[in-house]
Amino acid sequence: MSEAVPDKPRAVKNVAILATMSAILGSQLPVYIILGGLAGLTLADDKSLATLPIAFQMLTGMAAAVPMSLFMGRFGRKAGFFLGVSFAIMASVLATMAMIFGSFWTLCAAYCCAGVWHTTQGYFRFAATDTAPPDFKPRAISLVLAGGLFAAIFAAEIVDRAQDLMAPIPFAGAFAMLGVINVLGMTLIFLLDIPKPKPKVAGVATRPWREIMANPNVPVAMLCAMFVYGTMTLTMTSTPLAMVGCGFTTGDAAHVVKWHVLAMFGPSFFTGSIIARIGARTVIALGLAMLAGCAAVALSGVELHQFYAALILLGLGWNFGYIGATSLLAANHLPEEQARVQGLNDFLVMSMLAVAALSSGKLMAVGGWNLVIAGLMIPVAIAALALAYGAYRDRRVVAA
């Protein structure tokens, strides 16, 4: 976003701060996912709309992706992050009020605010590259996402320990606790050292979209990011509902999701190094293979250990696929194109998340867990075909 000269010591400092922000502020997203369907099920008259709040979260995130990227392009990363956390605080207040007053549509409004925060947090990974030298960018992205490892632990503790703080009102305590977390995490934004972008110089031309997209790595990276994140959202959103439906407790579901999120972010400590060694496309391919493995395990049964195994594979597949796609995109556009390219990428990603979250409740209502898992395989197959096509196009260019 900025046009600062790459500076590794400053980049390392920014990565450390962004990773800490991911750990603290990022803990609320798993909480919203874990509790969204269950809170919706408690408040909605039509139980097939149980995951509608999560769908609103994704739709709002989709709508906010491009405006937030352009806002950061004009006013800087720090201003954008402050704005995003402000929406996160509003989300916590509204969700708490929704549970107290039993209002399903207030819960949906809360998740709309959470969606703005969701898309804002997505720019942490790009902010990590703003001051980083090219050889440090993949590792910077993966280390920032590694903060999610600790976010998973915090999220499970919030659900376990805070959901009954306002008993007998379900889940209100956990939503209220998120407000405290946001106030604490907001203070870290002051420590970031990412300069504001320089004003555009009149007369300097930027490449048209046709030319940007002519590089096959750009659309392939966007498509893979969309489908990898979409399949993860489809499956993780349905998991608490499926587990409770199979007789397991909310606590069981929270711990399965915790291990899933640990698998999502744990490998981030070395995913960047793997990308540097074997390439982003190969890492994406490994991620897609893990997602296929998740589907195979999930279809084999609904015992507790099968939920654990499937969701861990889902997390590992997301990590390799999403970090690989982000690294591939970051390496294939010019610095002055960041606001537009990153904005479009996250708009497409959030669009897919909205479709996945909305489809999740409907698929569960119509065909149950097995139908959700069958739906997972379609985007995985499309992403694999796109990745193979991109590799084929690259080989033709090299040969020419």
N, C-alpha and C positions, 0 to 999 in steps of 0.2 A: 504494500500500500504506500509506504514511503519510498522516497528515492534516495535514501541515505546510502553512503558507501558501506559495503559489507564490512563488519567489524566483529570478529569472532568473540572476543571477551564480552562485548555488549550483547551479542546474540546469546551467549551462554547465560548471562544474567536474565535476559528477557525470557528465555526458555524456562529457567528455574521458576520465575514468577508465574508465567502462564501455566506451568505444570501444577503449581500449588493452587492457582485459581481453579484449574480443572478438578483438582481433588476436592476442594471445598464447595465451590459453586456448582460443580458438575454433579454432586451427590443428589441434587433435587430432581434431576431428570429420571433416574431409576425409580425414585419414590413416586413420581407422577405416573410412570408406566405401571409400577406394581399396583398402585391404589386406584388408577383411573377406571379400569373395568369393574373392580369391586365396588368402588364408590358409586359408579354409574348404575350398577346392578341394584344397589341399595335405594337409590333415589328415583330411577326411571320407572314409569308406569309400563312402558313397553320394554321388556327385558332384552329384546334384540338390539336396542339402542345403547346397551351398556358401555360399549367402547366408543360411543359418539364423542365424549369429551376428548379422548385421545385423537380422534380424527380431526376435531376442531383445532387441537394443538398443532397438528401437522399442516392443516390448511392455512392457519395463520402464519406458521413458520414459512410456508411456501410463499405467501403474499408478502412477507417481510424480507425475504432473502435479498432481492435486488435492491429495494430501497435502503436496507441496512448497509449493503456493500457500497452503494453510491454515497451514503451518509459518511461512512468511514473514509471513502475516497476524498471527500471534501473537508471533513473536520478532524479526521484522524481516528486511530484505533481506540484510544482512551475514551474519547467522547462517545463512540459507538458502544463501548462496553458499559459505560455509566448508564446510557439510555436503556440497554438491554437489562441490566440488573434492576433498574427502576420498574420495568414491566414484571420482572420476577417477584419483586416485593408485592406488587398489586395482585399477582397470581396467588400468592400465599394467603393474603387477606381475603380475597374472594372465595377461595376454596374452603377456608375455615368457616366463613359465613354460610356457604352453601350447605355444609354438613350441619351447622347449628340450626338453620332454618329449614332444612330439608328441601332445598331448591335445586332441582336437576339443572335448570338453565343457568343458574348462577355458577354451578360447577363448570358448565360448558364455557361460560365467560372467563372463569379463572384459567381454564386450559387454553383459551385463546391468548391470554397474556403470557402464559407459559410458553406458547409457541413462538412468540417474539424473542423470548430469552433463548429458546432452543436454537433458533437460527443464529442468534448473536454468539452463543458459545461455539458454534461451528466455525467461526472465524478465528478462534484461538489458534487453530492449526496453521492457518495462513499467516497470522500475525507473527508466528514463530520464524517464518522465513524472511520477514521484511528486512531484518538487519543481518541475516546470516549469509556467509559465503556459499557459493553453489555446492561445494562438497559437503557442507554441514546441513543443508536443507532437509534431506530425507531423515536424518537423525533428529533434527530439531522438531519435525512434525511428529515423529514417533514418540519422542520423550514428552512432548506436551500431552499427547493422547494417553501416555502412561499414567498421568495424573488420575485418569479414570479408574485405575486399579484401586486407589484409596477411596475414590468416590463410591465405588461399589460397596466397600466395607461400611462407610458412613451411612449409605442409603439403607442397608439392611438393619443397622442399629437404630436408625430413625424409625423405621417401620415397626421393629420389634418393641422398642422402648417408649416411643412417643405416641403411637396410634391410640392408646387408651388413656392418655393424660387428661382428656376431657370427657371421660366415660360418664354416662352411657352413650354419649354422642360418638359414633364410630369414626375413626380416621382423622377427626378434627385436630387432635393434638399433633399428629405428624405434619399436617399441612401448616399449622401455626409455627412449628419448629423451623420450617423452611424460611420463614421471615427472618429469624435470628441468624441463620446461616448466610442469607443474602447480605445482611448488614455487615457481618464479619468479613465476607469475601470481597465486598465492595472496596474496602480499605486497601487491598492489594493493588488495585488499578493505579493508584497514585505512584506506585514504585516502578511502573513500566517506563522504559526509555526507548520509545518508538516515536521518532519525529513525525510531525504532521506532514502530509504530502505537500510538495511544492505546487504552486499554482501552475496551471497549464500554460504553456507558451503559445501565443497566437501564431497561427500559420504552420504549426507542427502537425503533420497528418498522422492519423492512427489507421491501422489496417482495418479494412472492412471485414464483417463477419465471414463472408465467403472465403477470404484469404486465410483467416484464422482457422476455420473449420476444414480447409483443404489439407491441413496436417492431420492425418488419421489418428494420431495419438490423442488429440484434443477430444473429438467426439467419443472415441473408445473409452477414454478415462472418465468422461461424464456418464456414459451409459453404464459402465461397470460400477461407478460410485452409486448411481441410482438404484441399480438392481441388488447390489450387495446390501446396502442399507435398508432397502425396501423389504427384502426377504427376512432380514433380521427383525425388523419392526413387526412384520406380519406374524412371525412365530412368537416373539417375546410378548407381544400384546395379548396373544391368545393363551399363553402358558398359565397365568394365574387362574383364568376361568376354567381351563381344561383340568388343572390339578384339583381345584375345589370341587369340580364336577365329578372327579374320580374319587372323592372322599378324603383328600388331603387338606391340611389346614392352611390358613393364610400365612402362618409362619413357615410352613414347608415351602410354599410358593416363593416367599421372600428369600429363603436360603438358596433355592434353585436359581432364582434370578441373580442373587449375589454371586454365585459361582459362574454364572453366565457372564456377568459384567467383569468379573476377575479375568475370565478367559478373553474377553474383548480387549482388555487393556494391559494385562500382564505381559504379553509378548512384546509390547511397544518398546521395552527397554533395549531390544535387539532387532526389531523389525527393520529399522532404518539401516542398520549394518548389513542385514541380509539383502536389502534392496540394492545397496551399494555394491554388493558382491555378485549377485546373480541377476539383477535387473528388476524393474517394477512389474513388467508383464509376467514374468515367471512367478513372482510373488502373488500377483492377482490370480493366476491360474491355480496355485496351491490353495488360495482362499476359496475359490469356487469348488474345488474338490472337497474341502472340508464341509462346505454347505450341503453338498450332495450326501456326504456321510451323515450329517445331522438328520436329513430326511430319512435315510435308511434306518437309523437307530430309532427315530420317533415312530416309524411305521411298524416296528417290531414289537411294540407293546406299550403299556401305560403304567408300569411299575415305577416306583420312586427312582430307582437307579437308572432307568431308561430316560426319565425326564432330565436327570442330572447329566447323563452322557450326551444326550441330544443338544441340550442348551450349552454345554461346554464346547462342543464342536461348532455350534452356531456362533459362539463368541470368537473362537479362533479363526473361523472363516471370515467373519466380519473384519477382524484385525488385519489379516493379510490382504483381503480384498480392498478394504477402504483406504488403508494407508498406502497400499500400492497404487490405487487409482489417484489419490491426492498427490503423491509424488510424481506420477506420470504427468498429471496436469500441470503441476508447478514448474516442471522442466520444459514445458512446450508452449509457453506464451511469454510475451515481452512484459517488462515491469510496468510500462504505461497502460497495459491492457488488464491489469489485475482486477480493478473494480468491476469491469464489464464481465470478464471471463469467470472470475470467482463468483460473482453475483448470479450469472446464468447457471453455473454448476450447482450452486446451493439451492436455487429456485427449482431446478429439475429434481434434485435429491429430495427436497421437502415435498414436492408434488407427489413423488413416489411414496413417501412416508404417509402422506395423507390418504392416498388410495389404499395402502396396506392397512392402516389403522381402521379405516372405515370398512374395508372388506373383512377384516378379522372377525368382528362381531357377527356379521351376516353369515360368513362361512361356518362359524361355530354354531349359530342357530340352525342352519340348514343341514350341515353334514358332520358337524363335530370336528374333533381334533385331526382325524385322518384327512378330511377335506382340506383343512388349513395346510397340512404338510404336503399334500399333493399339489396345492397351489404354489408352494415354495419352489418347486422344480422348474416351473415355466420361466421365470425371470433368470434363474441360474443358467438354464440352457441358452437363453438369448444372450446373456453376458459372455458366456463361453464362445459362442459363435462370433460375436463382435470382436472379442480378443483375438481369435484366430484370424479373422479378416484383417485386423490391424497389423498383425505380424506378417501376414502375406503381403500387404501393401508396402510395408517397410522393406521387405526383402526385394520386392520389385524395384523400389526406388534405389536401393543399394546396387542392385544388378545393373540398373540403367546408368 
